[in-house]
Amino acid sequence: MSDGIYIRQGKSRSLNIATATVVATVPGDFSLGQCRLVRVQVLVAGTAGGAAYDTAAQAGGTAANQIGAWPNTVGSYLIDMPCLAGICIVPGAGQTVAVSYD
């Protein structure tokens, strides 16, 4: 791009997530950047929907830091949300998902 702006496109990925997983963390000094969850691909529907949280801890997901949710339906879901602590993916019961992030 001519204006020098970097558009986040989800250049990192984590595949076959079936349990709560932290896929990215942000350094304590926010001047070093942030991370962004771009897309969730539900591979196995399961019996409940899943969610993503802005936290660097597996057990840190709460309603206060939830950044996105998806149903228990196979498909691709755009989240495109910046995170300041990290990205924790919590698939629903029986779900398997893949995510892209920066």
ROTI-10449 format. One record per residue (C-alpha): residue number from 1; residue in one letter; chain; y negated, x negated, z. Coordinates in nm, 4 decimals, always signed. Layout:
// residues N
MARKE  nr rest kette       py       px       pz
MARKE NUM    a     A        Y        X        Z
...
//
This chain:
// residues 102
MARKE  nr rest kette       py       px       pz
MARKE   1    m     A  +0.0000  +0.0000  +0.0000
MARKE   2    s     A  -0.3439  -0.1252  -0.0847
MARKE   3    d     A  -0.5062  -0.0271  +0.2469
MARKE   4    g     A  -0.2688  -0.2457  +0.4515
MARKE   5    i     A  -0.1439  +0.0396  +0.6692
MARKE   6    y     A  +0.2223  +0.0127  +0.7667
MARKE   7    i     A  +0.3948  +0.3487  +0.7470
MARKE   8    r     A  +0.6976  +0.3695  +0.9744
MARKE   9    q     A  +1.0019  +0.4740  +0.7800
MARKE  10    g     A  +1.2901  +0.4371  +1.0213
MARKE  11    k     A  +1.4020  +0.0903  +0.9189
MARKE  12    s     A  +1.6380  +0.0541  +1.2157
MARKE  13    r     A  +1.9389  +0.2734  +1.2808
MARKE  14    s     A  +2.2093  +0.3552  +1.5299
MARKE  15    l     A  +2.5252  +0.5228  +1.4083
MARKE  16    n     A  +2.7962  +0.7400  +1.5656
MARKE  17    i     A  +2.6188  +0.8159  +1.8949
MARKE  18    a     A  +2.8393  +1.0453  +2.1050
MARKE  19    t     A  +2.7059  +0.9744  +2.4571
MARKE  20    a     A  +2.3595  +0.9131  +2.6052
MARKE  21    t     A  +2.2338  +0.5908  +2.4446
MARKE  22    v     A  +1.9085  +0.3941  +2.4622
MARKE  23    v     A  +1.8465  +0.2769  +2.1051
MARKE  24    a     A  +1.5047  +0.1106  +2.1511
MARKE  25    t     A  +1.2781  -0.0137  +2.4294
MARKE  26    v     A  +0.9088  -0.1008  +2.4281
MARKE  27    p     A  +0.7853  -0.4167  +2.6033
MARKE  28    g     A  +0.5817  -0.3586  +2.9205
MARKE  29    d     A  +0.2682  -0.4727  +2.7392
MARKE  30    f     A  +0.1828  -0.1787  +2.5094
MARKE  31    s     A  -0.0406  -0.4053  +2.2992
MARKE  32    l     A  +0.2837  -0.5403  +2.1511
MARKE  33    g     A  +0.3529  -0.2035  +1.9904
MARKE  34    q     A  +0.5451  +0.1153  +2.0266
MARKE  35    c     A  +0.8601  +0.2615  +1.8812
MARKE  36    r     A  +0.9025  +0.5804  +1.6805
MARKE  37    l     A  +1.2010  +0.8088  +1.6423
MARKE  38    v     A  +1.1996  +0.9162  +1.2791
MARKE  39    r     A  +1.5121  +1.1189  +1.1985
MARKE  40    v     A  +1.8306  +1.2517  +1.3600
MARKE  41    q     A  +2.1373  +1.3189  +1.1483
MARKE  42    v     A  +2.3915  +1.5466  +1.3182
MARKE  43    l     A  +2.7329  +1.4352  +1.1926
MARKE  44    v     A  +2.9556  +1.6470  +1.4205
MARKE  45    a     A  +2.8058  +1.9773  +1.5373
MARKE  46    g     A  +2.9682  +2.0024  +1.8812
MARKE  47    t     A  +2.9142  +2.3024  +2.1074
MARKE  48    a     A  +2.5555  +2.2363  +2.2251
MARKE  49    g     A  +2.2353  +2.0894  +2.0854
MARKE  50    g     A  +2.1051  +1.7440  +2.1743
MARKE  51    a     A  +1.7706  +1.5899  +2.2625
MARKE  52    a     A  +1.5700  +1.2673  +2.2523
MARKE  53    y     A  +1.3531  +1.1271  +2.5311
MARKE  54    d     A  +1.0722  +0.8718  +2.5624
MARKE  55    t     A  +1.2440  +0.6534  +2.8226
MARKE  56    a     A  +1.4126  +0.3153  +2.8437
MARKE  57    a     A  +1.6824  +0.4395  +3.0842
MARKE  58    q     A  +1.9939  +0.6400  +3.0008
MARKE  59    a     A  +1.9421  +0.8654  +3.3009
MARKE  60    g     A  +1.5645  +0.8925  +3.2499
MARKE  61    g     A  +1.5548  +1.2013  +3.0295
MARKE  62    t     A  +1.3520  +1.4890  +3.1754
MARKE  63    a     A  +1.1580  +1.7829  +3.0357
MARKE  64    a     A  +0.8400  +1.5793  +3.0925
MARKE  65    n     A  +0.9404  +1.3039  +2.8470
MARKE  66    q     A  +1.1453  +1.4968  +2.5905
MARKE  67    i     A  +1.0205  +1.4198  +2.2381
MARKE  68    g     A  +1.2570  +1.6265  +2.0269
MARKE  69    a     A  +1.5658  +1.8431  +2.0156
MARKE  70    w     A  +1.8150  +1.9530  +1.7526
MARKE  71    p     A  +2.0713  +2.2331  +1.7295
MARKE  72    n     A  +2.4487  +2.2069  +1.7170
MARKE  73    t     A  +2.4430  +2.2329  +1.3383
MARKE  74    v     A  +2.5354  +1.9539  +1.0962
MARKE  75    g     A  +2.2230  +1.8418  +0.9124
MARKE  76    s     A  +1.9212  +1.6144  +0.9058
MARKE  77    y     A  +1.6287  +1.6717  +1.1449
MARKE  78    l     A  +1.2883  +1.5031  +1.1168
MARKE  79    i     A  +1.1374  +1.4137  +1.4554
MARKE  80    d     A  +0.8694  +1.1503  +1.3646
MARKE  81    m     A  +0.7404  +1.1026  +1.7198
MARKE  82    p     A  +0.5974  +0.7833  +1.8753
MARKE  83    c     A  +0.7368  +0.6593  +2.2069
MARKE  84    l     A  +0.5704  +0.4308  +2.4616
MARKE  85    a     A  +0.8702  +0.3476  +2.6844
MARKE  86    g     A  +1.1763  +0.3630  +2.4586
MARKE  87    i     A  +1.4096  +0.6025  +2.2819
MARKE  88    c     A  +1.7080  +0.7587  +2.4562
MARKE  89    i     A  +1.9341  +0.9816  +2.2464
MARKE  90    v     A  +2.1415  +1.2417  +2.4312
MARKE  91    p     A  +2.3810  +1.4252  +2.1989
MARKE  92    g     A  +2.4949  +1.7734  +2.2966
MARKE  93    a     A  +2.8509  +1.8415  +2.4143
MARKE  94    g     A  +3.0892  +1.7274  +2.1433
MARKE  95    q     A  +2.8095  +1.6104  +1.9110
MARKE  96    t     A  +2.7987  +1.2885  +1.7144
MARKE  97    v     A  +2.4635  +1.1839  +1.5702
MARKE  98    a     A  +2.3013  +0.8978  +1.3811
MARKE  99    v     A  +1.9323  +0.8128  +1.4197
MARKE 100    s     A  +1.6702  +0.6121  +1.2337
MARKE 101    y     A  +1.3748  +0.4598  +1.4193
MARKE 102    d     A  +1.1215  +0.1775  +1.4219
//
